[in-house]
Amino acid sequence: VNEAYLTAWQQGQTGYPMVDACMRSLIATGWLNFRMRAMLMSFASYHL
């Protein structure tokens, strides 16, 4: 895993608006619904 990509993903700064919104929501609230969790894990699995 590229450290720069992982850090961008963790901070919600990937450049993919929906992924970034999900990560920022997780950071702000500490919770994600099922669809948001699924999207983030799919992105992490295939793009990181």
C-alpha distance matrix in Angstrom:
0.0 3.8 6.1 8.7 7.6 7.0 10.3 12.0 11.4 12.8 15.7 16.6 16.3 14.3 17.5 18.0 21.1 21.2 17.6 18.4 21.7 20.4 18.1 21.0 23.3 21.3 21.3 25.1 26.4 24.1 24.7 23.6 25.7 24.7 23.9 21.6 19.7 19.4 18.3 15.5 14.2 14.7 12.8 9.8 10.2 11.0 9.4 5.9
3.8 0.0 3.8 5.5 5.4 6.3 8.7 10.1 10.8 12.4 14.5 15.5 14.4 12.6 15.7 16.9 20.1 20.8 17.4 17.6 21.2 20.5 18.0 20.5 23.3 21.7 21.2 24.8 26.6 24.7 25.6 24.7 27.0 26.4 25.3 22.7 21.2 21.3 19.5 16.7 16.2 16.6 13.9 11.4 12.7 12.8 10.2 7.0
6.1 3.8 0.0 3.8 5.5 5.0 6.1 8.5 9.8 10.4 12.2 14.1 13.2 12.5 15.8 17.4 20.1 20.9 17.4 16.9 20.4 19.8 16.8 18.8 21.8 20.1 19.0 22.6 24.6 22.8 24.2 23.7 26.4 26.3 25.5 22.6 21.1 21.8 20.2 16.9 16.9 18.0 15.3 12.5 14.5 15.3 12.6 9.2
8.7 5.5 3.8 0.0 3.8 5.5 5.2 6.2 8.6 9.9 10.7 12.2 10.5 9.8 12.8 15.0 17.7 19.0 15.9 14.9 18.5 18.6 15.7 17.3 20.6 19.5 18.4 21.6 24.1 22.8 24.2 23.6 26.3 26.5 25.3 22.2 21.3 22.1 19.9 16.8 17.5 18.3 15.1 13.1 15.6 15.7 12.4 9.8
7.6 5.4 5.5 3.8 0.0 3.8 5.5 5.1 6.1 8.6 9.9 10.4 9.1 7.4 10.6 12.1 15.0 16.0 12.7 12.4 16.1 16.0 13.5 15.7 18.7 17.7 17.2 20.5 22.6 21.3 22.1 21.1 23.5 23.3 21.9 19.0 18.2 18.7 16.3 13.4 14.2 14.6 11.3 9.7 12.3 12.2 8.8 6.5
7.0 6.3 5.0 5.5 3.8 0.0 3.8 5.5 5.1 6.2 8.6 9.9 9.9 9.0 12.7 13.6 16.0 16.3 12.7 12.4 15.8 14.9 12.0 14.4 17.1 15.5 14.9 18.5 20.3 18.5 19.6 18.9 21.5 21.5 20.6 17.6 16.3 17.1 15.5 12.0 12.4 13.8 11.0 8.5 11.3 12.4 9.8 6.7
10.3 8.7 6.1 5.2 5.5 3.8 0.0 3.8 5.4 5.1 6.2 8.5 8.3 8.9 12.5 14.1 15.9 16.7 13.3 12.0 15.2 14.8 11.5 13.0 16.1 14.7 13.3 16.7 19.1 17.7 19.3 19.1 22.2 22.8 22.0 18.6 17.7 19.2 17.4 13.9 14.9 16.6 13.7 11.6 14.8 15.8 13.1 10.3
12.0 10.1 8.5 6.2 5.1 5.5 3.8 0.0 3.8 5.5 5.2 6.0 4.8 5.3 8.7 10.6 12.4 13.7 10.6 9.0 12.5 12.8 10.0 11.3 14.7 14.1 13.0 16.0 18.6 17.8 19.1 18.4 21.2 21.9 20.6 17.1 16.9 18.2 15.8 12.7 14.6 15.7 12.4 11.2 14.7 15.1 11.9 10.2
11.4 10.8 9.8 8.6 6.1 5.1 5.4 3.8 0.0 3.8 5.5 5.2 6.1 5.5 9.2 9.6 11.4 11.6 8.1 7.4 10.7 10.1 7.4 9.8 12.6 11.6 11.5 14.7 16.6 15.5 16.2 15.2 17.8 18.2 17.0 13.7 13.2 14.5 12.2 9.0 10.8 12.2 9.2 8.0 11.7 12.5 10.0 8.5
12.8 12.4 10.4 9.9 8.6 6.2 5.1 5.5 3.8 0.0 3.8 5.7 7.8 8.8 12.3 12.8 13.8 13.6 10.2 9.0 11.4 10.4 6.8 8.8 11.5 9.7 8.8 12.4 14.3 12.8 14.3 14.1 17.3 18.2 17.7 14.2 13.3 15.3 13.8 10.2 11.8 14.2 11.8 10.1 13.7 15.3 13.2 11.2
15.7 14.5 12.2 10.7 9.9 8.6 6.2 5.2 5.5 3.8 0.0 3.8 5.6 8.2 11.1 12.2 12.5 13.2 10.4 7.9 10.2 10.4 6.9 7.1 10.6 9.9 8.1 11.0 13.8 13.3 15.1 15.2 18.4 19.9 19.1 15.4 15.3 17.6 15.7 12.4 14.8 16.8 14.1 13.1 16.8 17.9 15.4 13.8
16.6 15.5 14.1 12.2 10.4 9.9 8.5 6.0 5.2 5.7 3.8 0.0 3.8 6.0 8.3 8.8 8.8 9.5 7.0 4.1 6.8 7.6 5.0 5.5 9.0 9.3 8.7 11.1 13.6 13.6 14.6 13.8 16.6 18.0 16.6 13.0 13.6 15.6 13.2 10.5 13.5 15.0 12.1 12.1 15.9 16.5 14.1 13.4
16.3 14.4 13.2 10.5 9.1 9.9 8.3 4.8 6.1 7.8 5.6 3.8 0.0 3.8 5.7 7.8 8.6 10.6 8.6 5.7 9.1 10.7 8.6 8.9 12.4 13.1 12.2 14.4 17.2 17.3 18.4 17.4 20.0 21.1 19.4 15.9 16.7 18.2 15.3 12.9 15.7 16.5 13.1 13.3 16.9 16.8 13.7 13.2
14.3 12.6 12.5 9.8 7.4 9.0 8.9 5.3 5.5 8.8 8.2 6.0 3.8 0.0 3.8 5.5 7.8 9.6 7.3 6.2 10.0 11.1 9.7 11.1 14.2 14.6 14.5 17.0 19.3 19.1 19.5 17.9 20.0 20.5 18.4 15.3 16.0 16.7 13.5 11.4 13.9 14.0 10.3 10.9 14.2 13.6 10.3 10.4
17.5 15.7 15.8 12.8 10.6 12.7 12.5 8.7 9.2 12.3 11.1 8.3 5.7 3.8 0.0 3.8 6.0 9.0 8.2 7.1 10.2 12.2 11.8 12.5 15.4 16.7 16.7 18.5 20.9 21.3 21.4 19.6 21.3 21.9 19.3 16.4 17.9 18.3 14.7 13.5 16.3 15.8 12.2 13.7 16.7 15.4 12.3 13.3
18.0 16.9 17.4 15.0 12.1 13.6 14.1 10.6 9.6 12.8 12.2 8.8 7.8 5.5 3.8 0.0 3.8 5.8 5.5 6.0 8.6 10.1 10.7 12.1 14.2 15.5 16.4 18.1 19.9 20.2 19.7 17.3 18.6 18.8 16.0 13.4 15.2 15.2 11.5 11.0 14.0 13.1 9.9 12.2 15.0 13.7 11.2 12.9
21.1 20.1 20.1 17.7 15.0 16.0 15.9 12.4 11.4 13.8 12.5 8.8 8.6 7.8 6.0 3.8 0.0 3.8 5.6 5.1 6.0 8.6 10.0 10.4 12.1 14.2 15.2 16.1 17.9 18.9 18.3 16.0 17.1 18.0 15.2 12.6 15.1 15.6 12.1 11.9 15.4 14.9 12.3 14.7 17.6 16.7 14.6 16.2
21.2 20.8 20.9 19.0 16.0 16.3 16.7 13.7 11.6 13.6 13.2 9.5 10.6 9.6 9.0 5.8 3.8 0.0 3.8 5.4 5.0 6.2 8.7 9.9 10.5 12.4 14.3 15.2 16.2 16.9 15.7 12.9 13.6 14.3 11.4 8.9 11.8 12.2 8.8 9.3 12.9 12.5 10.6 13.3 16.0 15.5 14.2 15.9
17.6 17.4 17.4 15.9 12.7 12.7 13.3 10.6 8.1 10.2 10.4 7.0 8.6 7.3 8.2 5.5 5.6 3.8 0.0 3.8 5.5 5.2 6.3 8.6 9.9 10.7 12.4 14.2 15.4 15.3 14.5 11.9 13.3 13.7 11.3 8.3 10.0 10.7 7.3 6.4 10.0 10.1 7.8 9.8 12.9 12.9 11.4 12.6
18.4 17.6 16.9 14.9 12.4 12.4 12.0 9.0 7.4 9.0 7.9 4.1 5.7 6.2 7.1 6.0 5.1 5.4 3.8 0.0 3.8 5.4 5.2 6.1 8.5 9.8 10.5 12.1 14.1 14.5 14.5 12.8 14.9 16.1 14.1 10.7 12.3 13.8 10.8 9.2 12.8 13.5 10.8 12.1 15.6 15.7 13.6 14.1
21.7 21.2 20.4 18.5 16.1 15.8 15.2 12.5 10.7 11.4 10.2 6.8 9.1 10.0 10.2 8.6 6.0 5.0 5.5 3.8 0.0 3.8 5.5 5.1 6.0 8.6 9.9 10.4 11.9 13.1 12.7 10.9 12.7 14.6 12.7 9.3 11.8 13.7 11.1 10.3 14.0 15.0 13.0 14.6 17.9 18.3 16.7 17.3
20.4 20.5 19.8 18.6 16.0 14.9 14.8 12.8 10.1 10.4 10.4 7.6 10.7 11.1 12.2 10.1 8.6 6.2 5.2 5.4 3.8 0.0 3.8 5.5 5.1 6.2 8.7 9.9 10.4 10.7 9.7 7.5 9.5 11.2 9.7 6.1 8.1 10.4 8.5 7.3 11.0 12.4 11.2 12.5 15.6 16.6 15.6 16.1
18.1 18.0 16.8 15.7 13.5 12.0 11.5 10.0 7.4 6.8 6.9 5.0 8.6 9.7 11.8 10.7 10.0 8.7 6.3 5.2 5.5 3.8 0.0 3.8 5.3 5.0 6.2 8.6 9.9 9.6 9.9 8.8 11.8 13.4 12.5 8.7 9.3 12.0 10.3 7.7 10.9 13.0 11.3 11.5 15.0 16.4 15.0 14.6
21.0 20.5 18.8 17.3 15.7 14.4 13.0 11.3 9.8 8.8 7.1 5.5 8.9 11.1 12.5 12.1 10.4 9.9 8.6 6.1 5.1 5.5 3.8 0.0 3.8 5.4 5.0 6.1 8.5 9.5 10.4 10.2 13.3 15.6 14.9 11.2 12.4 15.3 13.5 11.4 14.7 16.7 14.8 15.1 18.7 19.9 18.2 17.8
23.3 23.3 21.8 20.6 18.7 17.1 16.1 14.7 12.6 11.5 10.6 9.0 12.4 14.2 15.4 14.2 12.1 10.5 9.9 8.5 6.0 5.1 5.3 3.8 0.0 3.8 5.4 5.1 5.9 7.4 7.5 7.3 10.2 13.1 12.8 9.4 10.9 14.1 13.0 11.6 14.7 16.9 15.8 16.4 19.7 21.1 20.0 19.8
21.3 21.7 20.1 19.5 17.7 15.5 14.7 14.1 11.6 9.7 9.9 9.3 13.1 14.6 16.7 15.5 14.2 12.4 10.7 9.8 8.6 6.2 5.0 5.4 3.8 0.0 3.8 5.5 5.4 4.7 5.3 6.0 9.6 12.1 12.6 9.2 9.3 12.9 12.5 10.3 12.8 15.7 14.9 14.7 17.9 19.9 19.1 18.4
21.3 21.2 19.0 18.4 17.2 14.9 13.3 13.0 11.5 8.8 8.1 8.7 12.2 14.5 16.7 16.4 15.2 14.3 12.4 10.5 9.9 8.7 6.2 5.0 5.4 3.8 0.0 3.8 5.8 5.6 8.2 9.7 13.4 15.9 16.3 12.8 12.8 16.2 15.6 12.9 15.4 18.2 16.9 16.3 19.7 21.7 20.3 19.1
25.1 24.8 22.6 21.6 20.5 18.5 16.7 16.0 14.7 12.4 11.0 11.1 14.4 17.0 18.5 18.1 16.1 15.2 14.2 12.1 10.4 9.9 8.6 6.1 5.1 5.5 3.8 0.0 3.8 6.1 8.4 10.3 13.6 16.8 17.2 14.0 14.7 18.2 17.6 15.5 18.2 20.9 19.7 19.5 22.9 24.7 23.4 22.6
26.4 26.6 24.6 24.1 22.6 20.3 19.1 18.6 16.6 14.3 13.8 13.6 17.2 19.3 20.9 19.9 17.9 16.2 15.4 14.1 11.9 10.4 9.9 8.5 5.9 5.4 5.8 3.8 0.0 3.8 5.4 8.0 11.1 14.5 15.7 12.9 13.3 17.0 17.1 15.5 17.8 20.7 20.2 20.0 23.1 25.2 24.4 23.7
24.1 24.7 22.8 22.8 21.3 18.5 17.7 17.8 15.5 12.8 13.3 13.6 17.3 19.1 21.3 20.2 18.9 16.9 15.3 14.5 13.1 10.7 9.6 9.5 7.4 4.7 5.6 6.1 3.8 0.0 3.8 7.1 10.6 13.4 15.0 12.3 11.7 15.4 16.1 14.0 15.7 18.9 18.8 18.0 20.9 23.4 22.9 21.9
24.7 25.6 24.2 24.2 22.1 19.6 19.3 19.1 16.2 14.3 15.1 14.6 18.4 19.5 21.4 19.7 18.3 15.7 14.5 14.5 12.7 9.7 9.9 10.4 7.5 5.3 8.2 8.4 5.4 3.8 0.0 3.8 6.9 9.8 11.8 9.6 9.1 12.8 13.9 12.5 14.2 17.2 17.6 17.4 19.9 22.3 22.3 21.8
23.6 24.7 23.7 23.6 21.1 18.9 19.1 18.4 15.2 14.1 15.2 13.8 17.4 17.9 19.6 17.3 16.0 12.9 11.9 12.8 10.9 7.5 8.8 10.2 7.3 6.0 9.7 10.3 8.0 7.1 3.8 0.0 3.8 6.6 8.0 5.9 6.0 9.5 10.4 9.8 11.7 14.2 14.9 15.3 17.6 19.7 20.0 20.0
25.7 27.0 26.4 26.3 23.5 21.5 22.2 21.2 17.8 17.3 18.4 16.6 20.0 20.0 21.3 18.6 17.1 13.6 13.3 14.9 12.7 9.5 11.8 13.3 10.2 9.6 13.4 13.6 11.1 10.6 6.9 3.8 0.0 3.8 5.7 5.5 6.3 8.7 10.2 10.9 12.4 14.3 15.7 16.7 18.3 20.3 21.0 21.6
24.7 26.4 26.3 26.5 23.3 21.5 22.8 21.9 18.2 18.2 19.9 18.0 21.1 20.5 21.9 18.8 18.0 14.3 13.7 16.1 14.6 11.2 13.4 15.6 13.1 12.1 15.9 16.8 14.5 13.4 9.8 6.6 3.8 0.0 3.8 5.5 5.2 6.1 8.6 10.1 10.7 12.1 14.2 15.4 16.3 18.2 19.6 20.5
23.9 25.3 25.5 25.3 21.9 20.6 22.0 20.6 17.0 17.7 19.1 16.6 19.4 18.4 19.3 16.0 15.2 11.4 11.3 14.1 12.7 9.7 12.5 14.9 12.8 12.6 16.3 17.2 15.7 15.0 11.8 8.0 5.7 3.8 0.0 3.8 5.5 5.1 6.1 8.6 10.0 10.5 12.2 14.2 15.2 16.4 17.6 19.1
21.6 22.7 22.6 22.2 19.0 17.6 18.6 17.1 13.7 14.2 15.4 13.0 15.9 15.3 16.4 13.4 12.6 8.9 8.3 10.7 9.3 6.1 8.7 11.2 9.4 9.2 12.8 14.0 12.9 12.3 9.6 5.9 5.5 5.5 3.8 0.0 3.8 5.4 5.1 6.2 8.6 9.9 10.6 12.3 14.2 15.5 16.0 17.0
19.7 21.2 21.1 21.3 18.2 16.3 17.7 16.9 13.2 13.3 15.3 13.6 16.7 16.0 17.9 15.2 15.1 11.8 10.0 12.3 11.8 8.1 9.3 12.4 10.9 9.3 12.8 14.7 13.3 11.7 9.1 6.0 6.3 5.2 5.5 3.8 0.0 3.8 5.5 5.2 6.2 8.5 9.9 10.5 12.1 14.3 15.2 15.6
19.4 21.3 21.8 22.1 18.7 17.1 19.2 18.2 14.5 15.3 17.6 15.6 18.2 16.7 18.3 15.2 15.6 12.2 10.7 13.8 13.7 10.4 12.0 15.3 14.1 12.9 16.2 18.2 17.0 15.4 12.8 9.5 8.7 6.1 5.1 5.4 3.8 0.0 3.8 5.5 5.3 6.0 8.5 9.9 10.4 12.2 13.8 14.9
18.3 19.5 20.2 19.9 16.3 15.5 17.4 15.8 12.2 13.8 15.7 13.2 15.3 13.5 14.7 11.5 12.1 8.8 7.3 10.8 11.1 8.5 10.3 13.5 13.0 12.5 15.6 17.6 17.1 16.1 13.9 10.4 10.2 8.6 6.1 5.1 5.5 3.8 0.0 3.8 5.5 5.1 6.1 8.5 9.9 10.6 11.5 13.1
15.5 16.7 16.9 16.8 13.4 12.0 13.9 12.7 9.0 10.2 12.4 10.5 12.9 11.4 13.5 11.0 11.9 9.3 6.4 9.2 10.3 7.3 7.7 11.4 11.6 10.3 12.9 15.5 15.5 14.0 12.5 9.8 10.9 10.1 8.6 6.2 5.2 5.5 3.8 0.0 3.8 5.4 5.1 6.1 8.5 10.1 10.2 10.8
14.2 16.2 16.9 17.5 14.2 12.4 14.9 14.6 10.8 11.8 14.8 13.5 15.7 13.9 16.3 14.0 15.4 12.9 10.0 12.8 14.0 11.0 10.9 14.7 14.7 12.8 15.4 18.2 17.8 15.7 14.2 11.7 12.4 10.7 10.0 8.6 6.2 5.3 5.5 3.8 0.0 3.8 5.4 5.0 6.0 8.5 9.9 10.1
14.7 16.6 18.0 18.3 14.6 13.8 16.6 15.7 12.2 14.2 16.8 15.0 16.5 14.0 15.8 13.1 14.9 12.5 10.1 13.5 15.0 12.4 13.0 16.7 16.9 15.7 18.2 20.9 20.7 18.9 17.2 14.2 14.3 12.1 10.5 9.9 8.5 6.0 5.1 5.4 3.8 0.0 3.8 5.5 5.1 6.1 8.2 9.8
12.8 13.9 15.3 15.1 11.3 11.0 13.7 12.4 9.2 11.8 14.1 12.1 13.1 10.3 12.2 9.9 12.3 10.6 7.8 10.8 13.0 11.2 11.3 14.8 15.8 14.9 16.9 19.7 20.2 18.8 17.6 14.9 15.7 14.2 12.2 10.6 9.9 8.5 6.1 5.1 5.4 3.8 0.0 3.8 5.5 5.4 5.5 7.3
9.8 11.4 12.5 13.1 9.7 8.5 11.6 11.2 8.0 10.1 13.1 12.1 13.3 10.9 13.7 12.2 14.7 13.3 9.8 12.1 14.6 12.5 11.5 15.1 16.4 14.7 16.3 19.5 20.0 18.0 17.4 15.3 16.7 15.4 14.2 12.3 10.5 9.9 8.5 6.1 5.0 5.5 3.8 0.0 3.8 5.7 5.6 5.2
10.2 12.7 14.5 15.6 12.3 11.3 14.8 14.7 11.7 13.7 16.8 15.9 16.9 14.2 16.7 15.0 17.6 16.0 12.9 15.6 17.9 15.6 15.0 18.7 19.7 17.9 19.7 22.9 23.1 20.9 19.9 17.6 18.3 16.3 15.2 14.2 12.1 10.4 9.9 8.5 6.0 5.1 5.5 3.8 0.0 3.8 6.0 6.3
11.0 12.8 15.3 15.7 12.2 12.4 15.8 15.1 12.5 15.3 17.9 16.5 16.8 13.6 15.4 13.7 16.7 15.5 12.9 15.7 18.3 16.6 16.4 19.9 21.1 19.9 21.7 24.7 25.2 23.4 22.3 19.7 20.3 18.2 16.4 15.5 14.3 12.2 10.6 10.1 8.5 6.1 5.4 5.7 3.8 0.0 3.8 6.1
9.4 10.2 12.6 12.4 8.8 9.8 13.1 11.9 10.0 13.2 15.4 14.1 13.7 10.3 12.3 11.2 14.6 14.2 11.4 13.6 16.7 15.6 15.0 18.2 20.0 19.1 20.3 23.4 24.4 22.9 22.3 20.0 21.0 19.6 17.6 16.0 15.2 13.8 11.5 10.2 9.9 8.2 5.5 5.6 6.0 3.8 0.0 3.8
5.9 7.0 9.2 9.8 6.5 6.7 10.3 10.2 8.5 11.2 13.8 13.4 13.2 10.4 13.3 12.9 16.2 15.9 12.6 14.1 17.3 16.1 14.6 17.8 19.8 18.4 19.1 22.6 23.7 21.9 21.8 20.0 21.6 20.5 19.1 17.0 15.6 14.9 13.1 10.8 10.1 9.8 7.3 5.2 6.3 6.1 3.8 0.0
